[in-house]
Amino acid sequence: MTFKIGLVSLGCSKNLVDSEIMLGLIKDSGFLITNREQEADVLIINTCSFIDQAKEESINTILELARYKVDGNCRSIIVAGCLAQRYPQELLQEMPEIDGLVGTGSIAEIAGVINRTLAGERVALVGLPGYLHHAEQTRIQATPFYTAYLKIAEGCDNRCSYCVIPDIRGPYRSREMEDILEEAAGLAGRGVKELVLTAQDTTLYGKDIYSRLALPDLLAGMERIEGLLWLRILYAYPSYLTDKLIDTMAKSSKICRYLDLPLQHASDTILRRMNRRGSRDDYLKLVEKLRQSIPGITLRTSFIVGFPGETEAEFQELLDFMSQVKFDRAGVFVYSREEGTAAARVTGQVPEDIKNERRERAMGLQQEISLDNNRGKVGKTVTVLVEGTGDSDIYEGRTESDAPGIDGKVFFKANKNVNCGDFVRVLIKDASWYDLNGKLAE
């Protein structure tokens, strides 16, 4: 009998790459892969546990899929990824629905865990954290054919006081450049046109194995790969964003004029308590340099509000910074008190209602900034990567200013058929907080 395996991936793009690698291992082991959960003999949930909201989503998904043990064909529930790595004993003790656990460093053993749970064994395979895959491994792409994530490193060394990632994913480890380029070329050969570079910290790439910040060299190698048209950088830690990297981006015709630059706050006092390198003035100078060196660059960032001890005055520093810089994209998150972190042990925890109120104020400000920025694009013609069709003759897609899954979209009318994965020119006619509307340019 050939068993059918279903997999649900939660969390970030790095987790999604792990899921795609697991799917490849499952296929190579002779199992069938299904996206119909009610038909699956085994259901795998690749979980996230970065903050409370992610943990809650993971737990709810496990419970939701466990019903297929009664209403479907499911014989085994396997929990993989960050939640399994962080809470193996608690999950086994408190969730009888779970038949197997696979930590972040053990995903290469997924096929063996499937077989053992199908044989009736309850398995917990949780060892050292974090797994680095290799280019020759089979990878079942879960994204549209024209876009793929490329994980260039695993783990983190930054030790921000609020973050559990170093414990869940281990220390920072870069993949060999030749291996990454081989995988990139293979993805391009399958029709991928946009590669999204991801790691917990992309700008630190190469420091551990080459004794230098090697992201510019990696990007230079990718630019030579035929078929790749867009290269996008996520999770760029500001302290490692060198002049060489900025120059590489400025001169490139393939690297998107887009940078995801998580800053987390703008009060020097809060940044020190977060154990973040850099200051408000450092950030202002960096943003100015980026905008001068790369005209038209889109800058995305993320902020945490309600960090322990954050006063109204310190929060106002953040609002003032946002008003001054006017980031094109910004995500605002309330502080999540994570056990095992330095920030969780300090006094001065901010009440939940104040945290939520501050997030609403910050997001309200960002919506005004985003709307103003988007209105500035009305009347301009932009390049759009087509991603789908809506009602009638309405299509949707993204510009180089929009990362998949986290940024806005462009909706446009076309008087001829266009296909997903095509690049087209669109005249922008209208704008909202996050999205643009237009028509296919003549």
N, C-alpha and C positions, 0 to 999 in steps of 0.2 A: 504494500500500500504506500502511495506517495502522499505525504502529509502537506497540507496547505498552511502557510505561515502568513500572518498579517502583522504589520508594524505601524505604530503611531509614533511620530516624532514630535516632541515638545521642545520649547525653548529656542535657543539661538541658532545661528547659521553653523557654528562649530559643531553643535549637536546634530544638526541635519547631515553634515558630512559623515559623522560617525554612523548615523542611520543608513546612509547610502552604502557605506563600507560593509555594515552588517548584512544588508540585503544582498550584496555581492557574495559574501561568504555563505549565506543561506542558499543562494542559487547554485553556487559551485558544489554544495554538499548534496544536491539532488532534490531539494525541497521545491515545491511550487509556491510562488508568491501571489497573494491575493489582496485586493483592496476592499473586498467584501467581508466585513468583520464577522458577519453571521455564518460565513462558510469556513472560517479559519479553524484549523485544529489547534493551533498555537497562536496566541496574541502577545506581541512584544510591545511594551511602552518604553520608549527611550525618554527619560524624564529630565526635568530641570529642577534645581532646588536653590537657585541664586537668592531669591527673596521669598517672603511668606506667600505672596500671591502665586508665584511659580510652584511652590510646594503644594499649595491648595489645589491648583489646576492638575498637578501630577496625581495627587491622591484621588481626586474626583474622577479622573480619566481611568485610573485603575479600577475603581468601583463600578464605573459605567460599563467597562468592557467585561468585567467579571460576570455580568448578567448573561453573557453568551455561553457560560457554562451550563445555564439552564435553558436559555431560549435559542441557542445555536449549537454549533459543533465543537465548541472550545473544550479542549482537554487540559490546557496548560496556559497559565498566565506568567509571563516573564517580565520582570522590571529591570531595565538597564539604565545606565547613565548616572547622572549626578545624584539623584535621590538615593539610588542603591548604594553608591559609593559613600555617601554621607551618613545614612541611617540603616545599615544592614540589619543589625540586631532588632531595632525597633520595628522595622517592617515585617520581619519574620514573626515576631512575637504578637504584633497587633493586627496583622492583616492575613488571616488564613487563606484569603483568596489567591495569594501569591504562591506560585510553585517554584520560581527560580529568580535569583538575583545575579546581575552581571554588572560589575563596577566599571568605571571609566577606563581602567587599564586592562580590562579583560575581554573586550568586545571581540577579539580574535577567536575566542572560545565559544562563540554564540551557538554554533552548530552542535557542539558537544553538549551544551546545556539543554538545548532543545531535545536531543535524544534522551538525555537522562531524565528530564521531567516527564516525557512521554512514557518512560518506563516506570513511572511512579515515584521517582526520587524527588525530594525537595532539595534544591541546590542553592548554595550561596557562594558565588565565585567573585570575591571582592578582595583584591590585593593592592599593590601599589597603583596610584592613580595615573590616569592619562595614557592614551595610546596614540602612537604615530604610525600612520599607514604608509604604504609604499605605492609607487606609480603602477607597478605590475599587478596589483590586486584588482579584482573585478569590483566595479562600483556601479550600482544601479541608480541612475540619476533620478531624483525625485522632483527636480525643478523642471520648468519647460525646457525643451531641447536646446534653445538658443542661449540660455543663461545657466551658469554653474558657479558654485562656491568652490574656492580652492584654499584649503587649510594649509598654511605655511609653517605653523609652529603650534606647539601644545604647551599648556601650563602658563604660569605667571610668577614673576619674582618681585612684583612691586609692593606687595603686602600693604595695601590700603587698609586702614583700620576698620572699615565696615565690611570687608569682602572675604568670602570663604573660598574663592576660586583656587588659591594656591593649595589648600587642603584637599579640594575635590579633584583638581586637575594636575597637581604636582608642580615642580619647578619648570621654568621656561626651557623648552627644548625646540630648536629649529630643525626643520627637515633639510636634508642636503639639497643644494640648489639644483644639481643635475636631475635629481629625482622629481622635484617640483616641476621643472621645465618639461620633463618627459610626460608627466601627467597632464600638464597644460596643453602640450602638443596633441596628446591623445584625445582630450576633450574637444579641441578645435577640429580634429579629424572627424568627430561625431556630429559636428554642426554647431558647436557652442561658439557664439559670437561675443558674448560678454562674460568675462571672468571677474568674480568678486573675491578679492583677496581678504582672508579672514584669519584671525588668531586672537588670543586674548590681548595681544599687543603687537600689531603688525610692524611698528616702527623699530622695535628691538630686534627684528629678524637678523640672524647671523652672528650676533654678538657672542653667543656661547660657543659656536663651532668655528667661526672665522676670525674671532677677536676684532670684529668691526661691525658697524651697522651696515648690512649688506642689501637692504631693500632696494636701493637704487640699481644695484647690479642685477638683482633678480628681475626687476621691471624691464631693464634694458634687454635681457634675454627673452622675456615674453613678447616684447615689441616685435621681435624678429619672427614670431610664429605666424605663419600664414593662416588667414581665416579669422583671427581674433581682431575685433574692431574696437571693443571697449574693455579697459582694465580699470577696475574700481577698488579703492582702498577703504576698508572699514577698520575701526578700533585703533586709531593712530594716537598713541600716548604722546602728549605735546612735548615732553622733555627730550624725546628722541627724534624729533622732526628736524632733520638737519638741512643746512643750505643745499647740500648735494641732492637730497630728495626733492626739495622744492624746485631746484633747477631742472632735475629730471622730469618732473611733472610739467613744468612750464614749456619745455622743448618738445614734448611728446604730442603726437597726433592721435595716440590711442588711449593714453591715460585720461580718464574722465576728469574734467575740471570740477572735482567733487572730493571732499574730504570729511570723513567722520572723525571728529576730534573731541572725545569725551573730556570735559573739564571738571564736572561735578560741582563746582561752586566758584564764587568770585571774591569771597571774603578771605583775606590772608589768614585770619585767625582760624576759620573753619578749615581751610586747606591744610594748615599745619596739623590740626586735630585729626583730619582724614589721612594724614601721612602722605599727602600728595606733594610731589615736587613742583616748584614754580609758584608764582604769585600772580595777583591781578595784573600788575604792570607787565610781567612776562607774557601773560596771555594777550594783553592788548598789543604788545609789540609783535607777537607772533601773527596775530590776525592781520595786522597792518602789512606785515611782510608778505603774507600769503596773497592778500588782495592786490598788492602792488606787483608782485612777481607773476601772478597767474590771474590776469584780468578775467572777470566773469566767473571766478570760482564760486561754487556753492559750498557753504560750510554748515555741517550738521554738528550738534553737540548734545550733551545730556547733563542734567543737573539733579542733585539730590537736595530736597528741602526737608527741614525738621531734623537735621543731624543733631545729636546730643549737645545741648548747650547753646544751640542756635538762638540768638536773640532776635527781636524784631529789627533792630538796627543792622545786624549782620544779614538778615534776609533782605532788607532794603538795599544793602550793598549789591546783592545779587540782581535785584530788579533794575537797579541803576546800570549795572554792567550790561544786562540784556538790552536795555534801552539804548545804550551807547553803541554796542557792537552790532545789534540787529542781525543775529544769526538767521540764515535762510530756513534752517530746520532746527528744532530743539525739542527734546523729550524731557519732561520734568517728572521725577519720581519721588515719592515720599520715602524717607529713611525707613529701612526694615532692620529691626534689631535681631541680628543673627548670632546665635550662640557660638561660642568659640572665637569670636572676634574681639579685638581690643575695644572697639566702640560700644559693644554690648555691656561692658563691665563698668563704664563710667557713669557718674551721676549726671543729673540734668537731662534725663530723657524727656523729649518734647511730647506733650499729650497728642493723641491721635487726631482730635478735632482741629487742633492748631496746625498740625502737619497737613491735613487735607485742605484746610482753608488756604494755607500758603501755596499749595500746589495749584489750586484753582486760580489764585491771583497770578501766579507765574505763567500758567498756561493761557489765561486770558490775555496777558500782555503779549505772549508769543503769537497768539492768533492774530492780534492786531498787526504785529510786525510781519507775519507771514502773508497776510492779506495785502499789505502795502507793497511788499516785495513782489508778490505775484501780479498785482495790478501793473507794476512796472514792465511786465512782459507782454502786455496787451499791445498788439500791433507788430510784434516781432515774429519772425519765422524761425522755428526751431526744428532740430532733428529729433524724431521720435522712433523708438523701437516698438513696433506693433505687438501687442500682447493678447488682443482678443476683440470680439465684436459684441456690441450691445444691441439695443433695439434698432430695427430698420437699418439705416446706413451709418449708424454711429459705431465708431471703433474706439479702442482705448490702448494706451501705451505709456511709455516713460521716456523722459529726456535723460541726458547725462547727469542732470541735477537730481535724479530720483533713483535711490537704491530700491531694489525689489523688496516688497513686503513691509517697508517702514516709512516710505515717503509717498507723496501724492502721485496722481496720474494725469495724463492728458486725454481728454475725450474729444474726438473730432469727427466731423462729417466727411465722407468721401464719395465722390461720384463715380468711383470705379472700385473694383475689388482689390483689397490688399491682404496680405497673408501674415499670420503670426511669424515673428522673426524678421520681418522686413524692416528696413530703415526708410522712413519717409519724411518729407518736409511738411510741417503744419504751421499755418498762420494762426496765431493766438488771437481770439476775439473777446474772451471774457475770462475772469478769474474769481476763485473763491479762496477760502482760508488755505486749503491744501491742494486743490486741483485746478487745472486749466482747461479751457474749452476753446475749440477752434475748428478749422476746416483744412482739408488737404490743399496745400499750396498749388497754384496753377503751374 
